């Protein structure tokens, strides 16, 4: 599951093994140039401005982040379908 903006989505090649939700431009408030990656039992935070990063290796922390990300993802999808017609 990926939540991103249109600009960043167009920079990367689409992969079939992930679901992507694109934040509408007028709601895109994320200008910090920071990425959070959740994979297996690790969570990585990358700041592209300062080129600093850190990795937390913890099953419990990674699972919490996955669940939190899933809740945000599902709420965002519901909101999109409620306010935008396809």
KAPEVEN-V962985 format. One record per run of one state. SS is the DSSP state (hx for helix, st for strand, lp for the rest). FROM is the first residue (numbers start at 0). LEN is the number of residues. Records with the same first field share a line. If there is no record, write none. Layout:
BEGIN
SS = FROM-LEN ; FROM-LEN
END
This chain:
BEGIN
lp = 0-1 ; 11-8 ; 23-1 ; 27-6 ; 39-2 ; 47-4 ; 57-1 ; 83-3
st = 1-4 ; 19-4 ; 33-6 ; 41-6 ; 51-6
hx = 5-6 ; 24-3 ; 58-25
END
